[in-house]
Each structure stands twice: as C-alpha cells, then as structure tokens.
Amino acid sequence: MNAHPHLEQYELRFRSPVDGRGGFAFRCDERGRVDMDRLSAAELNDYLFARAVVGRHLCVPLVHRAGEQDRLARTPTLLS
C-alpha cells in the first residue's frame, strides 16, 4: 500500500517556453507540493534546478493529473 497515494495522482510540470525543448515533471499533491524527501538525489537536483530557472529557461510550473497530456506541449519530453 502506498503511504502517499495523493502523490501518485498529480504531477508538477515545468515546461520549456520553446516547443520541443522538454522540461521536468515531479510527483506532487493536488496543490503542487513535492515531497522532496521521496526524491532520489538526481531527482532532487533536477527539481531544485527547475525551480531556480523558472522565468529564464522554464515556464511557471502547472499541476496536472498524472498521465494527462499537456495540451501546450507538442513534443512532451518530461522527466519524472
């Protein structure tokens, strides 16, 4: 049984403002809160990087239901 089932239902997605450049996606709750203690070292590094470059290299993140297609991204190359 998953101790955090709400984290499996949503993703916080940081996408590039340039089509086809990809982005990042992280499991989160319905309010966009990421449990950083559950991230691997590489995921934590990516998450902190994504947060640091919002507005320069990445758009403001949006919360999506897990598995939901991002209507704004033509070529979704999200990392999870």
C-alpha positions in Angstrom: 0.0 0.0 0.0 1.3 3.4 -0.9 1.8 5.7 2.1 1.3 8.8 -0.1 -1.4 7.9 -2.7 -2.1 11.6 -3.5 1.4 11.9 -4.8 0.7 9.3 -7.5 -2.2 11.2 -8.9 -0.6 14.6 -9.7 2.5 15.9 -11.4 4.1 19.4 -11.1 5.3 20.1 -14.7 7.9 22.6 -15.6 8.0 23.0 -19.4 10.3 24.9 -21.7 8.9 28.1 -23.3 10.5 26.8 -26.6 8.5 24.0 -28.2 10.3 20.7 -28.3 12.8 21.6 -25.6 11.2 19.4 -23.0 11.0 20.1 -19.3 10.6 18.3 -16.0 7.8 16.6 -14.1 7.6 15.6 -10.5 5.0 13.8 -8.4 3.1 16.1 -6.2 -0.1 16.6 -4.3 -3.2 18.4 -5.7 -1.7 21.7 -4.6 1.6 21.2 -6.3 3.6 20.3 -3.2 6.5 18.0 -4.0 7.7 15.7 -1.2 11.5 16.3 -1.6 12.3 13.6 0.9 10.9 11.0 -1.5 13.1 12.2 -4.5 16.3 10.4 -5.4 19.4 12.5 -5.4 19.2 13.1 -9.1 15.5 14.0 -9.0 16.1 16.4 -6.1 18.9 18.0 -8.1 16.6 18.4 -11.2 13.8 19.7 -9.0 15.9 22.4 -7.4 17.4 23.3 -10.8 13.9 23.6 -12.3 12.7 25.8 -9.5 15.8 28.0 -9.9 15.4 28.7 -13.6 11.7 29.4 -13.7 11.2 32.6 -15.7 14.5 32.2 -17.6 14.6 28.7 -19.0 11.3 27.2 -17.8 7.7 28.3 -17.5 5.9 28.6 -14.2 5.0 25.0 -13.3 1.5 23.7 -13.5 -0.2 20.9 -11.7 -1.6 18.1 -13.9 -3.2 14.8 -13.2 -0.6 12.1 -13.7 -0.8 10.7 -17.2 -2.8 13.7 -18.5 -1.4 15.0 -21.8 0.0 18.6 -21.6 -2.1 20.4 -24.2 0.6 23.1 -24.6 3.5 20.8 -25.3 3.7 19.5 -28.9 6.5 17.1 -28.0 6.3 16.2 -24.4 9.7 15.1 -23.2 9.1 15.4 -19.4 11.4 13.8 -16.9 9.9 12.1 -13.9 
